[in-house]
Amino acid sequence: MPKIYHLSSCSTCSKIIKQAEEAGISFEKQDIKAEPITSAQLDAMKELAGSYEELFSRRSQKFRPMGLHEKQLTENDYRDLILQEYTFLKRPVVIDGFKIFVGNSAKVVEAMIGELK
């Protein structure tokens, strides 16, 4: 069963979950605010995604106030920031075996539903 890392308070995540469930896809769900991701989970995501930067959301409301837009961030910086603040994880993240789908773009959601159906 695929696992989805999401925020229950995020309307976009909820919409994507509903859309997938209507297509017959069931998920093991982890609300990353209620149950923060572990370093082992993040490391496993990175192995599938290719980098921590790929998992990092620059749309987080904390990105600019923390001055991160003015810094040259390293892979370790991305990892540490995601572990410190759940909003820095690009959402949702869906993992099914060796496949990972990161983010909420229409292209990613369409690919995820097509693969998992």
PyMOL commands that set and color helices and strands:
alter all, ss='L'
color gray80, all
select helices_A, chain A and resi 11-22+39-49+52-55+68-70+75-84+86-88+106-116
alter helices_A, ss='H'
color red, helices_A
select strands_A, chain A and resi 3-6+28-31+93-96+99-102
alter strands_A, ss='S'
color yellow, strands_A
deselect
rebuild
show_as cartoon
